[in-house]
Amino acid sequence: MAKKGDKRKIIGLVSEETGHRHYYTTKNTMNTPDKLRLRKYDPIARKHAWYSETKKSLGRNEVKK
């Protein structure tokens, strides 16, 4: 369970090329209020692509348009 006053939030990372969410990470919202944008490997496109931050609770693996 999360502690009271915990500043770290779970976020999902969505590929900008394929639109699939493969990676999850935690982020301290006090230190980095902006959205994360990381370059990670996309297994569907089989190359490195940019991943941007979304909410974790979308329910499906694909992002709604």
N, C-alpha and C positions, 0 to 999 in steps of 0.2 A: 504494500500500500504506500501511497505517496505521503510524505510528511506534510504537516501543516506549514504553509508558507514556502513550499518548494517552488523555486523559480524556473526549473527546467520543465519544458513541455516536449511531448513526443510529436514529431512531425514526419510526414511522408514526403519522399522525393519523387517527382514525376518527370519522366523523360520528355524533353521538348520535341524529340523526333518521332517517337512512337506513341507517346501518351500513356504509357504503362507506368505503374508505380512498383518499383522493385526494391527500393531502399527505404529504411526507417532510421531515424536518429533522434537524439534529444538536443534541445537548444535552450540556452539560458536567455530568456526574453529580456532580462534587464541589461545584459551586455550587448546583445545583438537584436535590436528591435526590427531591423530590416529583414526582408525575406532572403533566405539562403539561396545561393546558386552555385552548384558544384559540378565539376566535370568528372563523371564516373562511367564505368563500362556498362553499355546497354546490351544484354544478351540477345535480344530480338534483332536489333540492327547489326549486331556483331562488331561494334566499334565503340569508341568513347563518344559520349554525347553530354550535353548540358542537362542537368537535373535541377528543377526549381522546387521550392517549398510549397506544400499544400497541407491542409488539415489531415489528420490521421483518420478521422471518423467518416470517411466517405462510403465505406461498406464494401465496395467492389474494387477490383484491381485496376480498372480503367477510370479515367477522369471524365466526369460529365461535362458536356459542352455547354 
